[in-house]
Amino acid sequence: MPVLFIAPQDRTYDKIISNIEEVKARKGKIIAIANEDDDNINSYCDYVLRVPTVAALIAPIINVIPLQFLAYYIAAARGADVDRPRNLAKSVTVE
């Protein structure tokens, strides 16, 4: 089973590495989103998606971009119409 980790180099990094090791011990496939200058993560993961190292306030915005692409390509591979998701209610409020 593949497991996706977001692994920024912040105060949670050691805990994330510990969780990665637990999944790896159970033969899981590890995909990580990590900073471009994090060479340590390569030894724990099967696949690493690199994002630029930015300030902590901007990091969530940068980290979500690969997740958006991953969701898009998985949906496209499954044959889902990515331009017309099911059960999506759209409304426009005009004053």
Biopython code that builds the backbone (N, CA, C, O; Angstrom):
import numpy as np
from Bio.PDB.StructureBuilder import StructureBuilder

atoms = [
    (1, "MET", "N", (0.848, -1.176, 0.000)),
    (1, "MET", "CA", (0.000, 0.000, 0.000)),
    (1, "MET", "C", (0.896, 1.242, 0.000)),
    (1, "MET", "O", (1.773, 1.359, 0.855)),
    (2, "PRO", "N", (0.699, 2.146, -0.914)),
    (2, "PRO", "CA", (1.484, 3.377, -0.908)),
    (2, "PRO", "C", (0.967, 4.346, 0.163)),
    (2, "PRO", "O", (-0.239, 4.464, 0.374)),
    (3, "VAL", "N", (1.881, 5.023, 0.823)),
    (3, "VAL", "CA", (1.543, 6.019, 1.840)),
    (3, "VAL", "C", (2.275, 7.299, 1.489)),
    (3, "VAL", "O", (3.477, 7.289, 1.224)),
    (4, "LEU", "N", (1.544, 8.399, 1.488)),
    (4, "LEU", "CA", (2.095, 9.702, 1.124)),
    (4, "LEU", "C", (2.358, 10.514, 2.382)),
    (4, "LEU", "O", (1.478, 10.663, 3.230)),
    (5, "PHE", "N", (3.572, 11.039, 2.500)),
    (5, "PHE", "CA", (3.959, 11.868, 3.635)),
    (5, "PHE", "C", (4.346, 13.251, 3.148)),
    (5, "PHE", "O", (5.000, 13.396, 2.116)),
    (6, "ILE", "N", (3.942, 14.259, 3.888)),
    (6, "ILE", "CA", (4.456, 15.605, 3.688)),
    (6, "ILE", "C", (5.496, 15.796, 4.783)),
    (6, "ILE", "O", (5.162, 15.789, 5.968)),
    (7, "ALA", "N", (6.752, 15.968, 4.392)),
    (7, "ALA", "CA", (7.865, 15.963, 5.352)),
    (7, "ALA", "C", (8.678, 17.253, 5.300)),
    (7, "ALA", "O", (9.815, 17.249, 4.829)),
    (8, "PRO", "N", (8.103, 18.361, 5.781)),
    (8, "PRO", "CA", (8.902, 19.593, 5.824)),
    (8, "PRO", "C", (9.938, 19.504, 6.936)),
    (8, "PRO", "O", (9.746, 18.781, 7.913)),
    (9, "GLN", "N", (11.001, 20.218, 6.792)),
    (9, "GLN", "CA", (12.043, 20.213, 7.822)),
    (9, "GLN", "C", (11.695, 21.252, 8.885)),
    (9, "GLN", "O", (12.241, 22.355, 8.909)),
    (10, "ASP", "N", (10.779, 20.867, 9.752)),
    (10, "ASP", "CA", (10.380, 21.735, 10.855)),
    (10, "ASP", "C", (10.388, 20.923, 12.144)),
    (10, "ASP", "O", (11.039, 19.881, 12.208)),
    (11, "ARG", "N", (9.687, 21.375, 13.156)),
    (11, "ARG", "CA", (9.722, 20.704, 14.458)),
    (11, "ARG", "C", (9.096, 19.313, 14.438)),
    (11, "ARG", "O", (9.326, 18.530, 15.359)),
    (12, "THR", "N", (8.315, 18.989, 13.417)),
    (12, "THR", "CA", (7.669, 17.674, 13.327)),
    (12, "THR", "C", (8.486, 16.667, 12.522)),
    (12, "THR", "O", (8.081, 15.511, 12.394)),
    (13, "TYR", "N", (9.610, 17.078, 11.988)),
    (13, "TYR", "CA", (10.376, 16.241, 11.064)),
    (13, "TYR", "C", (10.775, 14.892, 11.668)),
    (13, "TYR", "O", (10.633, 13.860, 11.013)),
    (14, "ASP", "N", (11.268, 14.887, 12.903)),
    (14, "ASP", "CA", (11.695, 13.627, 13.530)),
    (14, "ASP", "C", (10.533, 12.661, 13.717)),
    (14, "ASP", "O", (10.699, 11.452, 13.556)),
    (15, "LYS", "N", (9.362, 13.183, 14.053)),
    (15, "LYS", "CA", (8.172, 12.339, 14.209)),
    (15, "LYS", "C", (7.722, 11.774, 12.865)),
    (15, "LYS", "O", (7.292, 10.623, 12.786)),
    (16, "ILE", "N", (7.821, 12.572, 11.824)),
    (16, "ILE", "CA", (7.448, 12.103, 10.490)),
    (16, "ILE", "C", (8.386, 10.985, 10.049)),
    (16, "ILE", "O", (7.935, 9.978, 9.504)),
    (17, "ILE", "N", (9.674, 11.151, 10.279)),
    (17, "ILE", "CA", (10.647, 10.103, 9.937)),
    (17, "ILE", "C", (10.330, 8.822, 10.706)),
    (17, "ILE", "O", (10.421, 7.726, 10.152)),
    (18, "SER", "N", (9.963, 8.956, 11.967)),
    (18, "SER", "CA", (9.590, 7.791, 12.766)),
    (18, "SER", "C", (8.376, 7.082, 12.174)),
    (18, "SER", "O", (8.341, 5.853, 12.116)),
    (19, "ASN", "N", (7.381, 7.852, 11.734)),
    (19, "ASN", "CA", (6.196, 7.262, 11.101)),
    (19, "ASN", "C", (6.548, 6.598, 9.782)),
    (19, "ASN", "O", (6.013, 5.539, 9.456)),
    (20, "ILE", "N", (7.441, 7.209, 9.025)),
    (20, "ILE", "CA", (7.885, 6.611, 7.767)),
    (20, "ILE", "C", (8.554, 5.265, 8.033)),
    (20, "ILE", "O", (8.319, 4.297, 7.310)),
    (21, "GLU", "N", (9.387, 5.206, 9.067)),
    (21, "GLU", "CA", (10.064, 3.946, 9.410)),
    (21, "GLU", "C", (9.061, 2.860, 9.802)),
    (21, "GLU", "O", (9.259, 1.691, 9.472)),
    (22, "GLU", "N", (7.986, 3.235, 10.503)),
    (22, "GLU", "CA", (6.959, 2.258, 10.875)),
    (22, "GLU", "C", (6.269, 1.686, 9.651)),
    (22, "GLU", "O", (6.053, 0.478, 9.560)),
    (23, "VAL", "N", (5.924, 2.549, 8.715)),
    (23, "VAL", "CA", (5.259, 2.079, 7.491)),
    (23, "VAL", "C", (6.220, 1.217, 6.674)),
    (23, "VAL", "O", (5.822, 0.189, 6.128)),
    (24, "LYS", "N", (7.472, 1.632, 6.592)),
    (24, "LYS", "CA", (8.489, 0.877, 5.844)),
    (24, "LYS", "C", (8.683, -0.517, 6.456)),
    (24, "LYS", "O", (8.876, -1.490, 5.726)),
    (25, "ALA", "N", (8.631, -0.619, 7.792)),
    (25, "ALA", "CA", (8.782, -1.908, 8.462)),
    (25, "ALA", "C", (7.635, -2.859, 8.121)),
    (25, "ALA", "O", (7.779, -4.078, 8.213)),
    (26, "ARG", "N", (6.502, -2.292, 7.728)),
    (26, "ARG", "CA", (5.339, -3.104, 7.350)),
    (26, "ARG", "C", (5.228, -3.256, 5.828)),
    (26, "ARG", "O", (4.165, -3.584, 5.301)),
    (27, "LYS", "N", (6.336, -3.015, 5.140)),
    (27, "LYS", "CA", (6.453, -3.197, 3.687)),
    (27, "LYS", "C", (5.598, -2.238, 2.868)),
    (27, "LYS", "O", (5.186, -2.571, 1.757)),
    (28, "GLY", "N", (5.328, -1.049, 3.407)),
    (28, "GLY", "CA", (4.576, -0.049, 2.659)),
    (28, "GLY", "C", (5.471, 0.697, 1.696)),
    (28, "GLY", "O", (6.670, 0.838, 1.937)),
    (29, "LYS", "N", (4.901, 1.172, 0.614)),
    (29, "LYS", "CA", (5.614, 2.028, -0.334)),
    (29, "LYS", "C", (5.499, 3.466, 0.146)),
    (29, "LYS", "O", (4.400, 3.945, 0.422)),
    (30, "ILE", "N", (6.623, 4.151, 0.246)),
    (30, "ILE", "CA", (6.659, 5.492, 0.805)),
    (30, "ILE", "C", (6.862, 6.515, -0.300)),
    (30, "ILE", "O", (7.818, 6.442, -1.071)),
    (31, "ILE", "N", (5.939, 7.475, -0.360)),
    (31, "ILE", "CA", (6.056, 8.635, -1.238)),
    (31, "ILE", "C", (6.103, 9.848, -0.318)),
    (31, "ILE", "O", (5.233, 10.009, 0.537)),
    (32, "ALA", "N", (7.100, 10.696, -0.484)),
    (32, "ALA", "CA", (7.240, 11.860, 0.392)),
    (32, "ALA", "C", (7.341, 13.133, -0.418)),
    (32, "ALA", "O", (7.938, 13.166, -1.494)),
    (33, "ILE", "N", (6.744, 14.177, 0.124)),
    (33, "ILE", "CA", (6.942, 15.522, -0.384)),
    (33, "ILE", "C", (7.913, 16.175, 0.580)),
    (33, "ILE", "O", (7.603, 16.350, 1.758)),
    (34, "ALA", "N", (9.089, 16.538, 0.084)),
    (34, "ALA", "CA", (10.159, 17.040, 0.954)),
    (34, "ALA", "C", (10.826, 18.262, 0.329)),
    (34, "ALA", "O", (10.704, 18.521, -0.868)),
    (35, "ASN", "N", (11.517, 18.986, 1.158)),
    (35, "ASN", "CA", (12.265, 20.155, 0.687)),
    (35, "ASN", "C", (13.371, 19.729, -0.267)),
    (35, "ASN", "O", (13.898, 18.621, -0.168)),
    (36, "GLU", "N", (13.712, 20.606, -1.179)),
    (36, "GLU", "CA", (14.706, 20.290, -2.194)),
    (36, "GLU", "C", (16.100, 20.050, -1.618)),
    (36, "GLU", "O", (16.915, 19.373, -2.243)),
    (37, "ASP", "N", (16.382, 20.591, -0.445)),
    (37, "ASP", "CA", (17.709, 20.417, 0.142)),
    (37, "ASP", "C", (17.765, 19.322, 1.207)),
    (37, "ASP", "O", (18.757, 19.212, 1.927)),
    (38, "ASP", "N", (16.708, 18.512, 1.314)),
    (38, "ASP", "CA", (16.659, 17.432, 2.306)),
    (38, "ASP", "C", (17.175, 16.139, 1.679)),
    (38, "ASP", "O", (16.420, 15.417, 1.028)),
    (39, "ASP", "N", (18.460, 15.847, 1.876)),
    (39, "ASP", "CA", (19.056, 14.623, 1.336)),
    (39, "ASP", "C", (18.834, 13.424, 2.246)),
    (39, "ASP", "O", (18.950, 12.286, 1.792)),
    (40, "ASN", "N", (18.522, 13.646, 3.502)),
    (40, "ASN", "CA", (18.300, 12.586, 4.479)),
    (40, "ASN", "C", (17.085, 11.717, 4.132)),
    (40, "ASN", "O", (17.095, 10.513, 4.387)),
    (41, "ILE", "N", (16.061, 12.310, 3.564)),
    (41, "ILE", "CA", (14.801, 11.612, 3.311)),
    (41, "ILE", "C", (14.942, 10.519, 2.248)),
    (41, "ILE", "O", (14.150, 9.577, 2.217)),
    (42, "ASN", "N", (15.942, 10.643, 1.382)),
    (42, "ASN", "CA", (16.128, 9.657, 0.317)),
    (42, "ASN", "C", (16.327, 8.245, 0.842)),
    (42, "ASN", "O", (15.901, 7.283, 0.203)),
    (43, "SER", "N", (16.962, 8.107, 1.987)),
    (43, "SER", "CA", (17.237, 6.773, 2.529)),
    (43, "SER", "C", (15.998, 6.107, 3.116)),
    (43, "SER", "O", (16.022, 4.906, 3.388)),
    (44, "TYR", "N", (14.923, 6.851, 3.316)),
    (44, "TYR", "CA", (13.712, 6.294, 3.920)),
    (44, "TYR", "C", (12.595, 6.032, 2.917)),
    (44, "TYR", "O", (11.709, 5.216, 3.171)),
    (45, "CYS", "N", (12.633, 6.714, 1.792)),
    (45, "CYS", "CA", (11.485, 6.724, 0.887)),
    (45, "CYS", "C", (11.766, 6.024, -0.437)),
    (45, "CYS", "O", (12.907, 5.942, -0.891)),
    (46, "ASP", "N", (10.691, 5.521, -1.041)),
    (46, "ASP", "CA", (10.790, 4.940, -2.370)),
    (46, "ASP", "C", (10.752, 6.031, -3.449)),
    (46, "ASP", "O", (11.455, 5.949, -4.456)),
    (47, "TYR", "N", (9.926, 7.041, -3.221)),
    (47, "TYR", "CA", (9.797, 8.154, -4.165)),
    (47, "TYR", "C", (9.752, 9.451, -3.370)),
    (47, "TYR", "O", (9.102, 9.533, -2.328)),
    (48, "VAL", "N", (10.452, 10.463, -3.876)),
    (48, "VAL", "CA", (10.467, 11.771, -3.217)),
    (48, "VAL", "C", (10.089, 12.832, -4.245)),
    (48, "VAL", "O", (10.702, 12.926, -5.309)),
    (49, "LEU", "N", (9.082, 13.621, -3.919)),
    (49, "LEU", "CA", (8.695, 14.770, -4.728)),
    (49, "LEU", "C", (9.286, 16.000, -4.049)),
    (49, "LEU", "O", (8.997, 16.266, -2.882)),
    (50, "ARG", "N", (10.097, 16.736, -4.761)),
    (50, "ARG", "CA", (10.815, 17.872, -4.192)),
    (50, "ARG", "C", (10.042, 19.169, -4.382)),
    (50, "ARG", "O", (9.465, 19.423, -5.439)),
    (51, "VAL", "N", (10.045, 19.986, -3.328)),
    (51, "VAL", "CA", (9.477, 21.334, -3.393)),
    (51, "VAL", "C", (10.546, 22.312, -2.912)),
    (51, "VAL", "O", (11.438, 21.929, -2.156)),
    (52, "PRO", "N", (10.466, 23.561, -3.340)),
    (52, "PRO", "CA", (11.456, 24.547, -2.896)),
    (52, "PRO", "C", (11.378, 24.776, -1.384)),
    (52, "PRO", "O", (10.312, 24.657, -0.781)),
    (53, "THR", "N", (12.497, 25.099, -0.799)),
    (53, "THR", "CA", (12.538, 25.458, 0.611)),
    (53, "THR", "C", (12.127, 26.921, 0.739)),
    (53, "THR", "O", (12.773, 27.813, 0.188)),
    (54, "VAL", "N", (11.044, 27.151, 1.474)),
    (54, "VAL", "CA", (10.511, 28.511, 1.622)),
    (54, "VAL", "C", (10.229, 28.779, 3.099)),
    (54, "VAL", "O", (10.404, 27.897, 3.940)),
    (55, "ALA", "N", (9.801, 29.978, 3.404)),
    (55, "ALA", "CA", (9.437, 30.344, 4.773)),
    (55, "ALA", "C", (8.277, 29.480, 5.266)),
    (55, "ALA", "O", (7.461, 29.007, 4.474)),
    (56, "ALA", "N", (8.216, 29.283, 6.568)),
    (56, "ALA", "CA", (7.210, 28.396, 7.166)),
    (56, "ALA", "C", (5.778, 28.816, 6.842)),
    (56, "ALA", "O", (4.904, 27.959, 6.718)),
    (57, "LEU", "N", (5.523, 30.100, 6.706)),
    (57, "LEU", "CA", (4.165, 30.565, 6.410)),
    (57, "LEU", "C", (3.728, 30.233, 4.985)),
    (57, "LEU", "O", (2.534, 30.097, 4.722)),
    (58, "ILE", "N", (4.668, 30.104, 4.082)),
    (58, "ILE", "CA", (4.353, 29.823, 2.678)),
    (58, "ILE", "C", (4.418, 28.329, 2.378)),
    (58, "ILE", "O", (3.876, 27.887, 1.365)),
    (59, "ALA", "N", (5.054, 27.558, 3.213)),
    (59, "ALA", "CA", (5.268, 26.131, 2.972)),
    (59, "ALA", "C", (3.985, 25.351, 2.680)),
    (59, "ALA", "O", (3.998, 24.517, 1.775)),
    (60, "PRO", "N", (2.875, 25.576, 3.397)),
    (60, "PRO", "CA", (1.661, 24.813, 3.062)),
    (60, "PRO", "C", (1.163, 25.041, 1.635)),
    (60, "PRO", "O", (0.638, 24.129, 0.996)),
    (61, "ILE", "N", (1.334, 26.256, 1.154)),
    (61, "ILE", "CA", (0.904, 26.558, -0.223)),
    (61, "ILE", "C", (1.785, 25.806, -1.215)),
    (61, "ILE", "O", (1.283, 25.248, -2.190)),
    (62, "ILE", "N", (3.074, 25.788, -0.976)),
    (62, "ILE", "CA", (4.014, 25.103, -1.863)),
    (62, "ILE", "C", (3.808, 23.588, -1.796)),
    (62, "ILE", "O", (3.865, 22.910, -2.822)),
    (63, "ASN", "N", (3.570, 23.056, -0.599)),
    (63, "ASN", "CA", (3.420, 21.608, -0.441)),
    (63, "ASN", "C", (2.135, 21.058, -1.047)),
    (63, "ASN", "O", (2.074, 19.876, -1.386)),
    (64, "VAL", "N", (1.117, 21.886, -1.189)),
    (64, "VAL", "CA", (-0.150, 21.395, -1.720)),
    (64, "VAL", "C", (-0.109, 21.244, -3.246)),
    (64, "VAL", "O", (-0.923, 20.510, -3.809)),
    (65, "ILE", "N", (0.805, 21.911, -3.911)),
    (65, "ILE", "CA", (0.856, 21.856, -5.377)),
    (65, "ILE", "C", (1.095, 20.428, -5.888)),
    (65, "ILE", "O", (0.355, 19.983, -6.766)),
    (66, "PRO", "N", (2.093, 19.687, -5.379)),
    (66, "PRO", "CA", (2.242, 18.301, -5.841)),
    (66, "PRO", "C", (1.033, 17.426, -5.495)),
    (66, "PRO", "O", (0.722, 16.486, -6.227)),
    (67, "LEU", "N", (0.355, 17.726, -4.396)),
    (67, "LEU", "CA", (-0.845, 16.964, -4.036)),
    (67, "LEU", "C", (-1.967, 17.195, -5.050)),
    (67, "LEU", "O", (-2.700, 16.270, -5.400)),
    (68, "GLN", "N", (-2.089, 18.426, -5.513)),
    (68, "GLN", "CA", (-3.094, 18.742, -6.530)),
    (68, "GLN", "C", (-2.810, 17.984, -7.833)),
    (68, "GLN", "O", (-3.714, 17.417, -8.446)),
    (69, "PHE", "N", (-1.541, 17.987, -8.239)),
    (69, "PHE", "CA", (-1.171, 17.257, -9.450)),
    (69, "PHE", "C", (-1.403, 15.762, -9.285)),
    (69, "PHE", "O", (-1.903, 15.107, -10.199)),
    (70, "LEU", "N", (-1.049, 15.224, -8.140)),
    (70, "LEU", "CA", (-1.246, 13.801, -7.878)),
    (70, "LEU", "C", (-2.728, 13.441, -7.950)),
    (70, "LEU", "O", (-3.095, 12.444, -8.572)),
    (71, "ALA", "N", (-3.579, 14.246, -7.318)),
    (71, "ALA", "CA", (-5.024, 14.000, -7.355)),
    (71, "ALA", "C", (-5.549, 14.065, -8.787)),
    (71, "ALA", "O", (-6.374, 13.245, -9.188)),
    (72, "TYR", "N", (-5.073, 15.033, -9.550)),
    (72, "TYR", "CA", (-5.512, 15.179, -10.936)),
    (72, "TYR", "C", (-5.140, 13.952, -11.766)),
    (72, "TYR", "O", (-5.983, 13.387, -12.461)),
    (73, "TYR", "N", (-3.870, 13.545, -11.689)),
    (73, "TYR", "CA", (-3.415, 12.432, -12.513)),
    (73, "TYR", "C", (-4.008, 11.090, -12.079)),
    (73, "TYR", "O", (-4.242, 10.223, -12.922)),
    (74, "ILE", "N", (-4.252, 10.906, -10.795)),
    (74, "ILE", "CA", (-4.917, 9.677, -10.345)),
    (74, "ILE", "C", (-6.351, 9.648, -10.860)),
    (74, "ILE", "O", (-6.818, 8.615, -11.340)),
    (75, "ALA", "N", (-7.055, 10.782, -10.762)),
    (75, "ALA", "CA", (-8.430, 10.840, -11.268)),
    (75, "ALA", "C", (-8.474, 10.599, -12.776)),
    (75, "ALA", "O", (-9.348, 9.881, -13.264)),
    (76, "ALA", "N", (-7.549, 11.187, -13.505)),
    (76, "ALA", "CA", (-7.498, 10.987, -14.953)),
    (76, "ALA", "C", (-7.192, 9.528, -15.297)),
    (76, "ALA", "O", (-7.766, 8.981, -16.239)),
    (77, "ALA", "N", (-6.294, 8.897, -14.542)),
    (77, "ALA", "CA", (-5.953, 7.490, -14.789)),
    (77, "ALA", "C", (-7.139, 6.572, -14.499)),
    (77, "ALA", "O", (-7.289, 5.524, -15.125)),
    (78, "ARG", "N", (-7.976, 6.973, -13.548)),
    (78, "ARG", "CA", (-9.160, 6.173, -13.228)),
    (78, "ARG", "C", (-10.299, 6.417, -14.215)),
    (78, "ARG", "O", (-11.313, 5.719, -14.178)),
    (79, "GLY", "N", (-10.139, 7.392, -15.085)),
    (79, "GLY", "CA", (-11.163, 7.683, -16.069)),
    (79, "GLY", "C", (-12.217, 8.666, -15.585)),
    (79, "GLY", "O", (-13.252, 8.821, -16.234)),
    (80, "ALA", "N", (-11.983, 9.328, -14.475)),
    (80, "ALA", "CA", (-12.934, 10.312, -13.959)),
    (80, "ALA", "C", (-12.841, 11.597, -14.770)),
    (80, "ALA", "O", (-11.762, 11.981, -15.222)),
    (81, "ASP", "N", (-13.963, 12.249, -14.946)),
    (81, "ASP", "CA", (-13.978, 13.531, -15.646)),
    (81, "ASP", "C", (-13.543, 14.600, -14.657)),
    (81, "ASP", "O", (-14.329, 15.007, -13.802)),
    (82, "VAL", "N", (-12.324, 15.052, -14.761)),
    (82, "VAL", "CA", (-11.775, 15.992, -13.785)),
    (82, "VAL", "C", (-12.373, 17.393, -13.921)),
    (82, "VAL", "O", (-12.239, 18.213, -13.013)),
    (83, "ASP", "N", (-13.027, 17.670, -15.041)),
    (83, "ASP", "CA", (-13.642, 18.978, -15.228)),
    (83, "ASP", "C", (-15.076, 19.034, -14.724)),
    (83, "ASP", "O", (-15.632, 20.119, -14.554)),
    (84, "ARG", "N", (-15.674, 17.886, -14.485)),
    (84, "ARG", "CA", (-17.047, 17.828, -13.996)),
    (84, "ARG", "C", (-17.175, 16.791, -12.876)),
    (84, "ARG", "O", (-17.687, 15.696, -13.104)),
    (85, "PRO", "N", (-16.716, 17.128, -11.675)),
    (85, "PRO", "CA", (-16.832, 16.168, -10.575)),
    (85, "PRO", "C", (-18.289, 15.924, -10.200)),
    (85, "PRO", "O", (-19.134, 16.810, -10.332)),
    (86, "ARG", "N", (-18.570, 14.711, -9.729)),
    (86, "ARG", "CA", (-19.931, 14.348, -9.332)),
    (86, "ARG", "C", (-20.330, 15.092, -8.064)),
    (86, "ARG", "O", (-19.489, 15.432, -7.231)),
    (87, "ASN", "N", (-21.617, 15.335, -7.937)),
    (87, "ASN", "CA", (-22.222, 15.886, -6.724)),
    (87, "ASN", "C", (-21.601, 17.197, -6.272)),
    (87, "ASN", "O", (-21.548, 17.474, -5.074)),
    (88, "LEU", "N", (-21.137, 17.997, -7.199)),
    (88, "LEU", "CA", (-20.575, 19.288, -6.854)),
    (88, "LEU", "C", (-21.655, 20.356, -7.066)),
    (88, "LEU", "O", (-22.107, 20.586, -8.188)),
    (89, "ALA", "N", (-22.046, 20.980, -6.001)),
    (89, "ALA", "CA", (-23.070, 22.040, -6.078)),
    (89, "ALA", "C", (-22.385, 23.367, -6.339)),
    (89, "ALA", "O", (-21.465, 23.765, -5.625)),
    (90, "LYS", "N", (-22.846, 24.035, -7.365)),
    (90, "LYS", "CA", (-22.286, 25.346, -7.688)),
    (90, "LYS", "C", (-23.390, 26.384, -7.512)),
    (90, "LYS", "O", (-24.535, 26.167, -7.909)),
    (91, "SER", "N", (-23.034, 27.491, -6.922)),
    (91, "SER", "CA", (-24.021, 28.554, -6.760)),
    (91, "SER", "C", (-23.332, 29.902, -6.911)),
    (91, "SER", "O", (-22.150, 30.058, -6.606)),
    (92, "VAL", "N", (-24.097, 30.861, -7.384)),
    (92, "VAL", "CA", (-23.601, 32.221, -7.537)),
    (92, "VAL", "C", (-24.543, 33.140, -6.777)),
    (92, "VAL", "O", (-25.757, 33.101, -6.983)),
    (93, "THR", "N", (-23.992, 33.958, -5.908)),
    (93, "THR", "CA", (-24.811, 34.910, -5.154)),
    (93, "THR", "C", (-24.647, 36.295, -5.777)),
    (93, "THR", "O", (-23.537, 36.808, -5.917)),
    (94, "VAL", "N", (-25.765, 36.870, -6.140)),
    (94, "VAL", "CA", (-25.757, 38.193, -6.755)),
    (94, "VAL", "C", (-26.531, 39.140, -5.853)),
    (94, "VAL", "O", (-27.643, 38.837, -5.420)),
    (95, "GLU", "N", (-25.939, 40.273, -5.579)),
    (95, "GLU", "CA", (-26.641, 41.269, -4.744)),
    (95, "GLU", "C", (-27.071, 42.439, -5.560)),
    (95, "GLU", "O", (-27.673, 43.373, -5.030)),
]
sb = StructureBuilder()
sb.init_structure("model")
sb.init_model(0)
sb.init_chain("A")
sb.init_seg("    ")
for serial, (resi, resn, name, xyz) in enumerate(atoms, 1):
    if name == "N":
        sb.init_residue(resn, " ", resi, " ")
    sb.init_atom(name, np.array(xyz, "f"), 0.0, 1.0, " ", f" {name:<3s}", serial, name[0])
structure = sb.get_structure()
